[in-house]
Amino acid sequence: MIRNALACFLSAAVAAAPALAQPPEGGPPRGRTPLPMTRPPGAPTAPGELKKYDDVITKDYATQAGVFAVHRFEDKVFFEIPKDKLGKLFMWCAEVAKGPGGNSWGGASLGEEVLKFERRGNKIYLWKAGFGKRSDGKAIQSSIEASATDSIIAAFPVECEGKDRSAVIAVGDVFVTGLADLSVTSAAGFNGANPDPSRSFLSEVKAFPTNINILATVTFRGPAGGPPGAGGMRSATAVIHHSLVQLPDAPMMGRFFDPRVGYFTESFVDYAHPRGWAHPKQFITRYRLEKKDPSAEVSEVVKPIVYYLSREIPEKWRSYLKKGVEDWAPAFEKAGFKNAIICKDAPTKAEDPHFDPEDARYSVIRWVAEPVANAMGPHVHDPRSGEIISAHIIFWHDIVKIAQMWYFIQCSAQDEKARKLPLSDELTGELLRYICCHEVGHTLGLRHNHRASQAYSIAQLRDPKFTEKHGSVGSIMSYGRYNYVTQPEDKMPVKDLIPKLAPYDFFAIEWGYKPVAGARTSDAEKETLDSWASKQIKEPFLRFGGEDGPSTADPTVLTENIGNDPVAATALGFKNLDRVLDHLAAATVEKGEDYTLLEDAYKEVIGARGRWLGAVAKQVGGVVETRTLGGRGGETFARVPKEKQQEAIKFLIENAFSPSPKLMSPAIVNQFKYTGVANDLAAQQRTVLSTLISPGVMGRLFDSELQLGDKAYGASEMLSDVQKGIFSELAAPAPKVEPLRRLLQKNYIDLLRNEFEPQGEPIVAPAVPPAGPRRGPAATPNVRTSELRPVARVALENLAKEVADATPKAKDPATIAHLKDLSAEIGTILSGGKKK
């Protein structure tokens, strides 16, 4: 998260000490013994200690009533904090409202913290509160208070007192120049910047019943010796929006995380757990939703989740983004909440002059005029309970380009109307709707579910009746993108080529939001939540995986891929890619224009191909995780069957290492490349090879030999199969090795050479694993000093003999030179680096 001098009012740059926290349920308030908040009753005020109220807050000041009174005259601002707000918790959030670009764009987050004001004598102390340790408020509470304290990040002298001894403090300079003792970084486009008070000022201050908003225009001086071309010094100005929002006195009841359902979480340690030792816990993050009629199966909500479309969003996309938000309404209705989520246009200045899209009270969708092809959906939540306070979804301008490009690459073979870039506004709007729906899912608390893109079979993905009901991926929270598996003859409707809300999404919202009848504490919900989550055992469409487990080894957890058979899915995807290559130039080249768009599209073809090949390679040494809890299923981890791994190797040999000639078509490549025609494909082949003979894959193959014996697909057998495929020309009567294959074979030798290079001190696994919770298998030890090198040695010895036998039969001069070079390199490796 970006943090800088613009946010130094409450910068998170201060290293936070381990924090105190509320008990999970019940118990006394969190924290240390409170400091005295005022003088002892009856104690006299020393002469001259405080100024008179009218001498400080003169008639020149404009006063706004709100969560506490705010007085302003020009750049001078005073907060008047009543006694009943001391000790209350506030969420501070800061965002860039306007920035110079780069890392500083409208909507960029500068961080958030939970704060509280306390008074001691005639000073107000600003504390940063933490909630990492919690207990039941009994004896252990004193130990928590002794081992973790909140942090004082600022102190303000009380200038005067108002009615009922409210404390008046000066805060204006804080929002412009920051606090001197806090380190700063810059979101103005460079590091090491400092605010210049002479070119900075307060723009706006607004007080509301539950929050205060402040806009500051801050100019930063760049550091000496700064960016090139700036003469050693550069300045940038940004408008920063600060929100200070009072948190509810009574936090929402938290819901405990379950690894079978993917939610973002707020973590803490429970020191009052029945087991008797410290127990890590997590609450999921979610909005507070309450039924108007708690007894009804489906009820209107007390307060709906509202998203606002900010004013800068292009007009032609607004209706589609609105649909992307409200696509979640059926999922909430299934969970019992009617009209739970709605989307509105942000009010105009005339309609509501106080509306700010950066205001922490509002969930807003922003549009950033930067050439970035991305979108994101962060949210701010109450750390006591996981309650989401607000969310600010960001669309960068070139999300339009990447959405169109990916659909063109993956679906223009099936969708005739998509064979010319740019795509129509109607189709582009539907692509943005899908992206918006995905990002809204994040702001509702949902993490990526990369297992969901592998939920469906190839036959299901090619069946329009199935995809109409279930979509092309099991969750819109996956990175499944579009349905590249279906073929033109399947006549798949366009709407079913694009992901939509799917079974897992309905399940996850219901699991996270549906009230548990009769449960008054988080612990009381656990049995019911476990029962709901266990539906995954019999309903595989509901399974979650990715981001928080051993996903690097699990071939059912994939990004940019769909279908539960990566070999078959990739074969069908390659068929469509070949069709796309036939119209690639016509789709991207305009008369009188350069070939930049053609080059961009070609790179996306190569990228898609590489991601699909990566999914196939992941089958080799793959370990499938089935998320289970005690009494809820069988073994957690299972090895990919030998025949599946062999099928993957065969496919890679025939496709990754022998690519389609269309990929190097002169009619395409010669328009934008004058050298390095094969570089992209050669790099892709090396990546696949590196994956197959990586320490991680080899380590898991050795594991399978240990567990399965002769039934395993062992490391020696796998490497032998790869080597035979890569060097298949050696068996020909007159061997001839084409240029790209020569490069592939050299890369193979280079990768095996690494096993014979000095590795320094051997890695020794610790006798006792490190403490702390961990999901998934332990990291693979350094196999180069154990099993892989002997396997590589045997493979190279066999290869040396085959090269020696093939060389005399070769007639092509380039092939002869290549084989002689290979022979010399292999000899050098096997002799320990000594030239023969």
C-alpha positions in Angstrom: 0.0 0.0 0.0 1.4 3.4 -0.9 2.4 5.6 2.0 4.0 9.0 1.9 4.5 12.4 3.3 1.1 13.4 2.1 -0.3 11.1 4.7 2.1 11.9 7.5 -0.6 13.1 9.8 -1.1 9.5 10.8 1.7 7.8 8.9 2.1 4.1 9.5 5.8 4.6 9.2 6.1 4.4 13.0 7.0 0.9 13.9 4.1 -0.4 15.8 4.7 -2.2 19.1 2.6 -5.4 19.6 -0.9 -4.1 20.2 -3.5 -4.7 22.7 -7.0 -5.8 21.7 -10.6 -6.4 22.6 -11.5 -9.9 23.8 -13.1 -12.0 21.1 -16.5 -11.9 22.9 -17.4 -10.0 26.1 -14.9 -9.1 28.8 -13.7 -5.7 29.8 -12.5 -3.0 27.3 -9.2 -3.6 25.6 -5.8 -2.1 26.5 -3.7 -0.8 29.3 -4.8 1.0 32.4 -6.1 4.3 31.0 -4.2 7.5 31.6 -6.0 10.2 33.6 -8.2 12.0 31.0 -8.5 15.3 32.9 -7.1 17.0 36.0 -8.3 15.5 39.3 -11.7 16.8 40.2 -11.5 20.2 41.9 -7.9 20.8 41.0 -7.4 24.6 40.2 -6.2 25.7 36.8 -2.8 27.4 37.1 -2.8 31.1 36.1 -2.1 31.4 32.4 -2.1 27.7 31.8 -4.9 27.8 29.3 -6.0 30.7 27.1 -9.5 32.0 27.1 -11.8 30.3 24.6 -12.8 33.6 22.9 -9.1 34.5 22.6 -8.4 31.3 20.6 -11.7 30.8 18.7 -12.3 34.3 17.7 -15.1 35.7 15.5 -12.9 35.2 12.5 -13.3 31.4 12.8 -16.0 29.4 11.0 -17.3 26.6 13.1 -18.8 23.3 11.9 -20.6 20.9 14.3 -20.0 17.2 13.8 -18.5 14.2 15.5 -16.7 17.0 17.3 -16.6 20.7 16.4 -14.1 22.0 13.9 -13.0 25.6 13.8 -11.2 27.1 10.8 -9.8 30.4 9.8 -7.6 30.3 6.7 -5.0 27.6 7.3 -5.6 27.5 11.0 -7.8 24.6 12.2 -8.8 23.6 15.7 -10.5 20.4 16.8 -12.7 20.7 19.8 -12.8 17.3 21.4 -15.6 16.7 24.0 -14.9 14.4 26.9 -17.3 11.8 25.5 -15.1 11.3 22.4 -11.9 10.8 24.4 -11.0 7.1 24.3 -13.3 6.4 21.4 -11.9 4.6 18.4 -11.6 6.3 15.0 -10.6 4.9 11.6 -8.3 7.2 9.8 -7.9 6.8 6.0 -6.1 8.9 3.5 -6.2 8.8 -0.3 -4.8 10.9 -3.1 -7.7 13.0 -4.5 -5.6 14.4 -7.3 -2.1 13.6 -8.2 0.6 14.1 -10.8 0.4 10.6 -12.1 2.8 7.7 -11.9 2.4 6.4 -8.3 0.2 9.2 -7.3 -3.3 9.1 -8.9 -6.7 9.9 -7.8 -7.9 7.1 -5.5 -4.5 5.9 -4.5 -4.6 4.7 -0.9 -2.1 6.1 1.6 -3.1 3.8 4.4 -5.5 3.5 7.3 -5.1 3.2 11.1 -7.3 3.0 14.2 -6.8 5.9 16.5 -8.0 7.3 19.8 -7.6 10.7 21.6 -6.7 10.7 25.3 -6.2 13.7 27.6 -3.6 13.9 30.3 -3.4 17.2 32.1 -3.3 19.8 29.3 -2.1 17.6 26.5 -4.1 15.5 24.1 -2.3 12.3 23.1 -3.0 10.6 19.8 -2.7 6.8 20.1 -2.5 4.2 17.4 -4.5 1.2 18.5 -3.8 -2.4 17.8 -5.8 -5.6 18.2 -3.3 -8.4 17.7 -3.7 -9.9 21.3 -7.0 -10.7 22.8 -8.3 -12.5 25.9 -11.3 -13.0 28.1 -10.5 -10.1 30.4 -9.6 -12.3 33.3 -6.1 -12.7 34.9 -4.2 -13.1 31.6 -5.4 -9.6 30.6 -2.8 -8.0 32.8 0.0 -10.0 31.1 -1.3 -8.8 27.7 -1.2 -5.2 28.9 2.3 -5.7 30.2 3.6 -7.2 26.9 2.0 -5.0 24.4 1.2 -1.3 24.3 -0.4 1.0 21.8 1.8 3.7 20.3 1.6 7.4 20.9 2.1 9.0 17.5 1.4 12.6 18.4 0.8 15.0 21.3 -1.0 18.3 21.1 -1.2 21.0 23.8 -4.7 22.0 24.9 -5.0 25.6 23.8 -8.3 26.3 25.7 -11.4 24.6 26.9 -15.0 24.9 25.6 -18.2 24.0 27.3 -18.1 20.9 29.6 -14.3 21.2 29.4 -14.0 20.1 25.8 -10.3 20.2 24.7 -9.4 22.6 21.9 -6.2 21.6 19.9 -4.5 23.1 16.9 -4.2 20.6 14.0 -3.9 22.7 10.8 -0.2 22.4 10.2 -0.4 18.6 10.7 -2.3 18.2 7.5 0.1 20.3 5.5 3.6 19.7 6.8 3.1 16.5 8.8 4.7 15.5 12.1 8.4 16.1 12.2 9.3 12.8 14.0 7.6 10.5 11.4 9.5 9.2 8.5 8.1 10.0 5.1 8.0 8.5 1.6 6.4 10.0 -1.5 3.4 9.3 -3.6 4.3 12.3 -5.7 6.4 10.2 -8.1 9.7 10.1 -6.3 11.2 9.0 -3.0 12.8 11.2 -0.4 10.5 14.2 -1.0 9.7 16.8 1.7 6.6 19.0 1.8 7.2 22.7 1.1 4.9 24.7 3.5 5.3 27.8 1.4 3.6 26.0 -1.6 1.0 23.9 0.4 -2.3 24.8 2.0 -5.5 23.4 3.4 -8.1 23.2 0.7 -11.2 22.1 2.6 -12.4 21.0 6.0 -15.8 19.3 6.6 -17.3 18.0 9.8 -20.1 15.4 9.8 -22.0 13.6 12.5 -19.7 10.5 12.4 -16.6 11.8 10.6 -14.3 14.6 9.6 -12.9 15.1 6.0 -10.0 17.3 5.2 -8.4 18.1 1.9 -4.8 19.4 1.8 -2.9 20.6 -1.3 0.7 19.6 -0.7 3.7 20.4 -2.8 6.8 18.3 -2.5 10.4 19.1 -3.1 12.3 16.4 -4.9 15.6 15.3 -3.4 18.9 16.7 -4.7 20.3 14.4 -7.4 16.7 13.4 -8.2 15.2 12.1 -11.4 17.3 12.4 -14.6 16.5 15.6 -16.6 15.1 17.3 -13.6 18.3 19.3 -12.8 18.8 17.5 -9.5 15.5 18.8 -8.1 11.8 18.3 -9.0 8.5 19.4 -7.5 5.1 17.7 -7.5 1.8 18.7 -6.1 -1.0 16.4 -4.9 -4.3 16.9 -3.2 -4.7 14.6 -0.3 -8.0 13.5 1.3 -8.1 12.5 5.0 -11.1 10.9 6.6 -11.5 10.4 10.4 -14.5 8.2 11.0 -15.7 7.1 14.4 -16.0 3.3 14.7 -19.1 1.8 16.2 -19.0 1.6 20.0 -20.1 -2.0 19.8 -18.2 -3.9 17.1 -20.1 -6.3 14.9 -19.9 -9.9 15.9 -16.9 -11.4 14.0 -17.2 -14.6 12.0 -14.3 -17.1 12.2 -12.4 -17.9 9.1 -12.5 -21.4 7.5 -9.8 -22.4 5.1 -12.4 -24.1 2.9 -14.0 -20.7 2.0 -11.8 -17.9 0.6 -12.2 -14.6 2.6 -9.8 -11.9 3.5 -9.2 -11.9 7.2 -8.2 -9.9 10.3 -5.8 -12.0 12.4 -5.2 -12.0 16.2 -4.0 -14.3 18.9 -6.4 -15.6 21.5 -4.7 -16.0 25.0 -7.8 -17.3 26.6 -8.3 -20.4 24.4 -9.6 -23.5 26.2 -6.5 -25.5 25.0 -4.4 -23.4 27.3 -1.9 -22.1 24.9 -1.9 -19.1 22.5 -4.2 -19.8 19.6 -4.1 -17.9 16.3 -7.5 -16.9 15.1 -9.0 -14.9 12.2 -12.2 -13.1 11.5 -13.3 -12.8 7.9 -13.9 -9.4 6.5 -17.5 -8.6 5.5 -20.0 -5.8 5.5 -22.5 -5.5 8.3 -25.9 -6.7 6.9 -28.9 -6.9 9.1 -32.5 -8.0 8.3 -35.4 -5.7 8.9 -37.3 -8.8 9.8 -34.9 -11.3 11.5 -37.5 -14.0 11.5 -38.1 -13.9 7.8 -36.2 -16.4 5.5 -35.6 -13.4 3.1 -35.9 -9.9 4.3 -35.2 -6.3 3.2 -32.0 -5.0 4.9 -31.7 -2.3 7.5 -28.8 -0.7 5.6 -27.9 -1.9 2.1 -24.4 -2.0 0.7 -24.1 1.0 -1.6 -21.5 1.7 -4.3 -21.2 5.0 -6.0 -19.9 5.5 -9.6 -17.5 8.4 -9.4 -18.1 11.3 -11.7 -14.9 10.8 -13.8 -16.0 7.3 -15.1 -16.6 7.5 -18.9 -20.3 7.8 -19.7 -20.4 4.8 -22.0 -19.2 2.4 -19.3 -21.3 3.6 -16.4 -24.3 1.4 -17.0 -22.1 -1.7 -17.3 -20.2 -1.1 -14.1 -23.6 -0.6 -12.3 -24.7 -4.0 -13.6 -21.3 -5.5 -12.4 -22.1 -4.3 -8.8 -25.7 -5.4 -8.8 -24.9 -8.8 -10.3 -24.2 -9.8 -6.7 -27.8 -9.1 -5.6 -29.1 -12.7 -6.3 -26.2 -14.2 -4.2 -27.3 -12.0 -1.2 -30.9 -12.9 -1.7 -30.0 -16.6 -1.6 -28.3 -15.7 1.8 -31.6 -14.1 3.0 -31.0 -10.4 2.2 -33.3 -8.7 -0.3 -32.0 -5.5 -2.1 -28.8 -5.9 -0.2 -26.4 -4.3 -2.7 -27.1 -1.3 -5.0 -25.1 1.0 -7.2 -25.8 4.7 -7.7 -24.2 7.6 -9.6 -22.3 9.8 -7.3 -24.3 13.0 -6.5 -23.4 16.2 -8.4 -22.1 19.2 -6.5 -25.6 20.7 -6.8 -27.2 17.6 -5.3 -24.7 17.2 -2.5 -21.9 19.7 -2.2 -20.3 17.6 0.7 -19.9 14.3 -1.2 -16.3 13.2 -1.6 -15.4 10.0 -3.4 -12.4 9.7 -1.0 -14.7 9.8 2.0 -14.1 6.7 4.1 -17.9 6.4 4.7 -18.6 5.7 1.0 -17.8 2.7 -1.2 -16.8 4.2 -4.6 -15.7 3.0 -8.0 -13.0 5.3 -9.4 -11.5 5.7 -12.9 -7.8 6.7 -13.2 -6.4 8.4 -16.3 -3.2 6.4 -16.4 -2.1 4.0 -19.1 -2.3 1.0 -16.8 -4.1 -2.2 -17.8 -5.4 -3.2 -14.5 -8.2 -2.8 -11.8 -8.3 -3.5 -8.1 -10.8 -3.7 -5.3 -9.4 -2.9 -1.9 -11.4 -2.3 1.2 -11.0 -0.8 4.7 -12.3 -2.8 7.7 -12.7 -2.6 11.4 -9.9 -4.7 12.9 -11.9 -5.6 16.0 -14.5 -7.6 14.0 -13.6 -7.6 10.3 -16.5 -5.3 9.5 -15.9 -3.6 6.1 -16.2 0.1 6.5 -15.9 1.1 2.8 -14.3 0.0 -0.4 -12.8 2.0 -3.3 -12.5 0.1 -6.5 -10.0 1.4 -9.0 -10.2 1.1 -12.8 -7.1 2.3 -14.7 -7.8 3.6 -18.2 -6.1 0.8 -20.2 -8.2 -1.9 -18.5 -10.3 -1.4 -21.7 -7.4 -2.4 -23.9 -6.4 -5.5 -22.0 -10.0 -6.7 -21.7 -10.5 -6.3 -25.4 -7.1 -7.9 -26.2 -7.7 -11.0 -24.1 -11.2 -11.6 -25.5 -9.9 -11.1 -29.0 -7.1 -13.7 -28.4 -9.2 -16.2 -26.7 -12.6 -15.9 -28.4 -12.4 -14.2 -31.8 -12.2 -17.7 -33.3 -15.7 -18.4 -31.9 -17.1 -14.8 -32.1 -17.1 -13.5 -35.6 -18.0 -10.0 -34.4 -14.7 -9.8 -32.4 -12.4 -10.1 -35.3 -11.5 -6.5 -35.5 -9.9 -4.3 -32.8 -11.1 -2.2 -31.2 -14.2 -4.2 -30.2 -17.7 -2.7 -30.1 -18.7 -0.6 -27.1 -21.5 -3.1 -26.3 -19.1 -6.1 -26.1 -16.4 -4.0 -24.3 -19.1 -2.9 -21.8 -19.9 -6.6 -21.0 -16.2 -7.3 -20.5 -15.9 -4.4 -18.1 -19.0 -5.6 -16.3 -17.3 -8.9 -15.6 -14.2 -7.2 -14.3 -16.3 -4.9 -12.1 -18.2 -7.9 -10.7 -14.8 -9.6 -9.9 -13.5 -6.5 -8.1 -16.7 -6.0 -6.2 -16.3 -9.5 -5.0 -13.0 -8.6 -3.4 -14.6 -5.6 -1.7 -17.2 -7.9 -0.3 -14.4 -9.8 1.4 -13.8 -12.6 -1.1 -10.3 -13.7 -2.1 -9.3 -15.2 -5.5 -10.5 -18.8 -6.0 -8.1 -20.1 -8.5 -9.3 -23.7 -8.1 -12.7 -22.6 -9.5 -11.4 -22.1 -13.0 -10.7 -25.9 -13.1 -14.1 -26.9 -11.8 -15.7 -27.9 -15.1 -15.0 -30.7 -17.6 -14.1 -30.1 -21.3 -17.5 -31.5 -22.3 -19.3 -29.0 -20.0 -17.3 -26.1 -21.3 -18.4 -26.9 -24.8 -22.1 -27.4 -23.9 -24.1 -24.1 -24.2 -26.9 -25.5 -22.0 -24.4 -26.1 -19.2 -22.6 -22.8 -19.5 -25.8 -20.8 -19.6 -26.6 -22.2 -16.2 -23.2 -22.4 -14.5 -20.9 -20.2 -16.6 -17.4 -21.1 -17.8 -15.7 -21.1 -14.4 -16.9 -22.2 -10.9 -16.4 -18.7 -9.5 -16.1 -15.1 -10.9 -13.3 -14.8 -8.3 -11.0 -17.0 -10.4 -8.7 -15.8 -13.2 -10.5 -18.0 -15.7 -10.9 -15.1 -18.2 -12.9 -16.3 -21.2 -14.0 -19.6 -22.7 -11.2 -20.4 -25.1 -12.0 -24.2 -24.9 -15.3 -24.1 -26.8 -14.9 -24.4 -30.6 -16.7 -22.5 -33.4 -18.8 -25.5 -34.2 -20.2 -25.5 -30.6 -22.0 -22.3 -31.4 -21.5 -20.9 -27.9 -23.5 -17.6 -27.3 -21.2 -14.6 -26.6 -22.7 -14.1 -23.2 -21.5 -17.5 -22.1 -17.9 -16.9 -23.3 -17.6 -14.3 -20.5 -17.5 -15.4 -16.8 -20.4 -14.6 -14.5 -21.5 -15.3 -11.0 -21.2 -19.1 -10.5 -21.9 -21.8 -7.9 -19.0 -21.0 -5.6 -19.9 -17.3 -5.5 -23.4 -18.0 -4.2 -22.0 -20.5 -1.7 -19.3 -18.2 -0.4 -21.7 -15.2 0.1 -24.2 -17.4 1.9 -21.4 -18.9 4.1 -20.0 -15.5 5.0 -23.1 -13.4 5.4 -26.1 -15.6 6.2 -27.1 -15.3 9.9 -26.7 -18.4 12.0 -30.0 -18.9 13.9 -29.6 -18.5 17.6 -25.9 -17.8 17.6 -25.0 -14.9 19.9 -21.2 -15.4 19.8 -18.6 -16.2 17.1 -17.9 -19.5 18.8 -21.6 -20.5 18.7 -21.5 -20.2 14.9 -18.7 -22.7 14.3 -20.6 -25.9 14.2 -23.1 -24.6 11.7 -20.4 -23.0 9.6 -18.5 -26.2 9.5 -21.6 -28.0 8.3 -22.1 -25.5 5.5 -18.5 -25.6 4.4 -18.5 -29.4 4.3 -20.9 -29.3 1.3 -17.7 -29.1 -0.8 -17.1 -32.8 -0.2 -20.0 -33.9 -2.4 -20.2 -30.7 -4.5 -16.8 -30.1 -6.1 -18.0 -26.9 -7.8 -17.9 -25.3 -4.3 -14.3 -25.9 -3.6 -11.8 -23.1 -2.9 -8.0 -23.0 -3.5 -5.2 -20.6 -4.2 -3.2 -17.8 -2.7 -3.0 -19.3 0.8 -1.8 -22.8 0.4 0.7 -25.0 -1.6 -0.7 -23.7 -4.9 2.6 -23.8 -6.7 2.4 -27.6 -6.7 -1.3 -28.1 -7.1 -2.3 -28.5 -10.8 -5.9 -27.8 -10.0 -5.1 -24.3 -8.8 -4.4 -22.3 -12.0 -4.6 -18.8 -13.3 -5.4 -17.9 -16.9 -6.7 -21.4 -17.6 -10.0 -23.2 -17.5 -11.2 -26.8 -17.5 -10.3 -29.8 -15.3 -8.1 -31.3 -18.1 -5.3 -28.9 -18.9 -3.9 -31.1 -21.7 -7.3 -31.3 -23.5 -8.1 -27.6 -22.8 -4.8 -26.4 -24.1 -5.1 -28.5 -27.2 -8.4 -26.9 -28.0 -7.1 -23.5 -27.1 -4.2 -24.0 -29.5 -6.7 -24.8 -32.3 -8.4 -21.5 -31.6 -5.1 -19.7 -31.5 -4.2 -21.0 -34.9 -7.5 -19.6 -36.2 -6.8 -16.2 -34.6 -3.4 -16.1 -36.2 -5.1 -16.3 -39.6 -6.9 -13.0 -39.0 -4.4 -11.4 -36.6 -3.0 -8.9 -39.1 -6.4 -7.9 -40.6 -7.8 -7.3 -37.1 -5.0 -5.0 -35.9 -3.6 -3.1 -39.0 -5.2 0.1 -40.3 -4.2 1.9 -43.5 -1.7 4.6 -42.6 -1.1 3.3 -39.1 2.0 1.6 -37.7 2.1 -2.0 -36.6 2.1 -1.4 -32.8 -1.3 -3.0 -32.3 -0.3 -6.1 -34.3 2.9 -6.5 -32.2 0.8 -6.1 -29.0 -1.6 -8.7 -30.1 1.1 -11.1 -31.2 2.7 -10.8 -27.7 -0.6 -11.6 -26.2 -0.8 -14.7 -28.3 2.6 -15.8 -27.1 1.6 -15.0 -23.5 -1.6 -17.0 -23.7 0.2 -19.9 -25.1 2.9 -19.8 -22.4 0.3 -19.7 -19.6 -1.6 -22.7 -21.0 1.6 -24.6 -21.4 2.5 -23.8 -17.8 -0.8 -25.4 -16.7 0.2 -28.6 -18.6 3.7 -28.6 -17.1 2.2 -28.2 -13.6 0.8 -31.8 -13.9 4.4 -33.1 -13.6 5.2 -33.7 -10.0 1.7 -32.3 -9.1 0.2 -32.6 -5.7 -3.5 -32.0 -5.4 -4.8 -30.5 -2.2 -8.4 -31.3 -1.1 -9.2 -29.0 1.8 -10.4 -31.0 4.7 -10.8 -30.6 8.4 -11.0 -33.3 11.0 -13.7 -35.8 10.3 -14.6 -34.0 7.0 -13.0 -36.1 4.2 -10.0 -38.2 3.6 -6.3 -37.4 2.8 -5.5 -33.8 2.2 -2.8 -34.3 -0.5 -2.8 -36.8 -3.4 -0.2 -37.2 -6.2 -1.2 -36.8 -9.9 -1.4 -40.3 -11.4 1.6 -41.4 -13.5 -0.3 -41.7 -16.7 -1.5 -38.1 -16.4 2.1 -36.9 -15.9 3.2 -38.9 -18.9 0.4 -37.5 -21.0 1.5 -33.9 -20.1 5.2 -34.6 -21.0 4.1 -36.0 -24.4 1.9 -33.0 -25.1 4.8 -30.6 -24.2 7.2 -32.4 -26.5 4.7 -32.2 -29.4 3.6 -28.6 -28.8 5.9 -26.6 -26.5 9.1 -28.0 -28.1 7.6 -28.2 -31.6 5.5 -25.1 -32.0 3.1 -24.3 -34.8 4.8 -22.7 -37.9 2.1 -20.0 -37.9 3.7 -18.5 -34.8 6.7 -17.4 -36.9 4.8 -16.5 -40.0 6.7 -13.8 -42.0 3.4 -12.1 -42.8 3.1 -11.4 -39.1 6.5 -11.2 -37.5 8.3 -9.4 -40.3 6.0 -6.3 -39.7 7.7 -5.5 -36.4 10.8 -7.6 -35.9 14.1 -7.2 -37.8 16.0 -9.5 -35.5 15.3 -12.1 -32.8 12.4 -13.7 -34.6 12.5 -16.8 -32.5 13.4 -15.1 -29.2 9.9 -15.2 -27.7 9.4 -18.9 -28.5 12.9 -19.9 -27.4 12.4 -18.1 -24.0 9.0 -19.8 -23.6 10.6 -23.2 -24.3 13.3 -22.6 -21.8 10.7 -21.6 -19.2 8.9 -24.9 -19.7 12.1 -26.8 -19.4 13.1 -24.9 -16.3 9.8 -25.8 -14.7 10.1 -29.5 -15.5 13.6 -29.9 -14.1 13.3 -27.5 -11.2 14.2 -28.5 -7.7 10.6 -28.3 -6.6 9.3 -30.7 -9.3 12.2 -33.1 -8.9 11.7 -33.1 -5.1 8.1 -34.0 -5.5 8.9 -36.8 -8.0 11.4 -38.2 -5.4 8.6 -38.0 -2.8 6.3 -40.0 -5.1 9.0 -42.7 -5.5 9.3 -42.9 -1.7 5.5 -43.3 -1.3 4.5 -45.3 -4.4 7.7 -47.2 -5.4 7.6 -48.7 -8.9 4.1 -47.2 -9.5 5.5 -43.7 -9.3 6.6 -41.5 -12.2 10.2 -41.2 -11.1 12.6 -38.4 -11.8 14.9 -40.6 -13.9 12.0 -41.7 -16.1 10.6 -38.2 -16.5 14.0 -36.8 -17.5 14.6 -39.6 -19.9 11.2 -39.0 -21.6 12.0 -35.2 -21.9 15.4 -35.9 -23.3 14.2 -38.3 -25.9 11.6 -35.8 -27.0 14.0 -32.9 -27.2 16.6 -34.9 -29.1 14.3 -37.0 -31.3 16.3 -36.0 -34.4 19.2 -38.1 -33.3 17.4 -41.3 -34.2 16.8 -40.2 -37.9 18.8 -41.9 -40.7 20.3 -38.4 -41.6 19.8 -36.2 -38.5 18.9 -32.5 -39.2 18.3 -30.1 -36.4 16.4 -26.9 -37.2 17.5 -23.6 -35.7 14.9 -23.3 -33.0 15.5 -26.9 -32.0 19.2 -26.3 -31.8 18.6 -23.5 -29.3 16.2 -25.7 -27.3 18.8 -28.4 -27.1 21.5 -26.0 -26.0 19.2 -24.6 -23.3 18.5 -28.2 -22.0 22.3 -28.8 -21.6 22.7 -25.4 -19.9 20.0 -26.2 -17.4 21.5 -29.6 -16.5 24.9 -28.0 -16.2 23.6 -26.1 -13.2 23.5 -29.4 -11.3 27.3 -29.7 -11.6 28.2 -26.1 -10.7 29.6 -25.5 -7.2 26.6 -24.8 -4.9 28.5 -23.5 -1.8 27.6 -24.8 1.6 25.0 -27.5 1.5 21.5 -26.7 2.8 20.8 -28.6 6.0 17.2 -28.9 7.1 16.7 -27.9 10.7 16.1 -30.7 13.1 13.0 -29.0 14.5 10.7 -27.2 12.1 10.1 -23.5 12.9 7.1 -22.8 15.1 3.9 -21.3 13.9 0.9 -22.5 11.8 1.6 -23.5 8.3 -0.6 -24.9 5.6 0.8 -27.3 3.0 4.0 -29.2 2.6 7.3 -27.9 3.9 9.7 -26.3 1.4 11.7 -28.8 -0.7 15.4 -29.1 0.4 18.2 -28.5 -2.0 18.0 -31.6 -4.2 21.0 -30.6 -6.3 23.2 -32.1 -3.7 21.2 -35.3 -3.3 19.3 -37.0 -6.1 19.0 -34.7 -9.1 22.7 -34.6 -10.0 23.0 -38.4 -10.3 19.9 -38.5 -12.5 21.3 -35.7 -14.7 24.7 -37.5 -14.9 23.2 -40.6 -16.3 21.0 -38.7 -18.7 24.0 -36.8 -20.0 26.1 -39.9 -20.4 23.3 -41.5 -22.4 23.0 -38.4 -24.5 26.7 -38.3 -25.2 26.5 -41.7 -26.7 23.5 -40.8 -28.9 25.2 -37.6 -30.1 28.4 -39.5 -30.9 26.4 -42.1 -32.9 24.3 -39.4 -34.8 27.1 -37.1 -35.8 28.6 -39.3 -38.6 25.1 -39.7 -40.1 24.4 -36.0 -40.3 24.8 -34.3 -43.7 23.7 -30.8 -42.8 26.7 -28.6 -42.0 24.9 -26.6 -39.3 23.6 -29.8 -37.7 27.1 -31.3 -37.7 28.6 -28.2 -36.0 25.8 -28.2 -33.5 26.3 -31.9 -32.6 30.0 -31.5 -32.2 29.4 -28.5 -29.9 27.0 -30.5 -27.8 29.4 -33.3 -27.5 32.2 -31.0 -26.3 29.8 -29.3 -23.8 28.6 -32.6 -22.3 32.2 -33.8 -22.0 33.1 -30.6 -20.1 30.2 -31.0 -17.7 30.9 -34.7 -17.0 34.6 -34.1 -16.5 34.0 -31.5 -13.9 34.7 -28.5 -16.1 37.9 -29.8 -17.6 38.0 -29.6 -21.4 38.7 -32.9 -23.1 
